[in-house]
Structure formats: C-alpha cells, structure tokens
C-alpha cells in the first residue's frame, strides 16, 4: 500500500509538468493560427479591393460622358446615360462581336469537353503500353507558353485554309484547353468506383455505353467545373484570335479583339462612356456564369478528394 502511494506521488509531478507543457503548446499553436488567420484575411481584403475597384470604376463609367469620367471618376453620374450601352452594342458592333464569341466559345468548349473527357477516361481507367507517355505528353502542353507557338500555329492553320474562320479558332481553342482538361478529369476519373463499370460489363454494356451512360453522369461535378473554367478562359483569349482572325475578317472578330480595336482606333477622340459600356458587356456574363455555377465549381474541385 505504501509502495503504491509512493509511486503515485512520484509520478504526479511528472504528469503535471507534461500537462502544463501540452497546454503551453496548444496555446502557442492557437496564437500562431490566429495570427495566420488574420494575415490571410488581410490578404484577401487587399485582393478584393484590387479586383473590385476597377470593376466599380468600369461599371460607373459606363453611365457617364467623357467630361464626368475625367473630372469626377469616382462619383456617381449626374445623369444615368443608358444610351452608352445601346451605342456600344450597335454602332461599335459589340453585339456582333458578342455573338461571334458565343459561337466560338460554345464550339471550343464542346469539342474540348468531348475529346478531353474521352482521353482522360481512357488514360485513367485503362492500362496499355505508352499510357504514362501519352499522359505526360498532355501534361507537357500545360508548360509550353502559348505566345511561343503563335507563329508556327498561324502557318499550320493557314495550310489548312482556316485562317480568318471560326472553325480554325474553335480547333485551336480546343487544342489549347485539352492539356488542363485531361489533367483535371483524369485525376477525377481515377476516384470513381470500378465496381460499377465491372457490373455494367457483366450486364453486357460496351465500353462506349459504360462511358456515356454511367461514368459521365458520375463525373458531372468535375465536368461542370472544368467546362466553366474553359468557358471563362476561352472567352478571355486575345492573342489567339488576334493572330487567326486578321483585319480583313473583322466581321468574325470576337469580343476581346473588337473591344481592343475600339480603344485603339479612336485615339484621343475615344468615346469612353461607350468603351466602358462595351467592357461591362464583356464582364457581366463572366461574373454571372461564376455566380450561378459557383456551388458546382466548388463541389467539382472537392469531389475528387472526398471519394
């Protein structure tokens, strides 16, 4: 009895010291995490200001005339000039550029998603000689700067007779977006359960039927996410259409190309209110797409890691 009491008395101080050390470590950890949390919020606040202020300046300037834009850039307009928007849409041909952008982006994204999902599924679910080589070949496309390929790209498209056409632009958009699409979807397809495909095979389903009727619906969160990224990325392209849609194909210009021409062609006589309205027309659809599909983007980015 005395021996047990002595052991308890001898171990109690050591246990108390260890508990105090653990408590001190937890307090330091909480302080460090709190500091990192505050720094992160400050960084996000700074980034929000950097992004939001130019957008506000653009949207407010879309309802002003030139005098108000330069004399009081941050104040509200004395009169809300909606004619800036109609003038930009019709006289500056923004409506035509917008329609061309919708056509090109719809074709490019559709082709990218079709080819990218098939390639990613095959590379993720099938084992064959050269699988890793083909996969890393796709990945290497993400590391190659696009501006280095503009000159050979122009000659390739020109030899195909597609310079100055939307078809050539759609093919280049799809080729440009395929590496990231394959990289993103291949990682997701690997997380899908193989038992479902095996059960479908036993029921007599072929490879294409399994892909289109089973695997594609299961991969819908990832497909929606990467499709939205491709829509935003292809709609904001400037260098590629600038090279492949020259000046003699002005009726086929896309929105970024047309707005850049509006800002440079007018010089000092620029209609800044109409220009800001044209910029707003190009910005609002991208913001609306992200706001509407924000939950789909987040679920697609996290679905692969939670399966």
Order of alpha helices (4+ residues) and beta strands (2+ residues): alpha-alpha-alpha-alpha-alpha-alpha-alpha-alpha-alpha-alpha-alpha-alpha-alpha-alpha
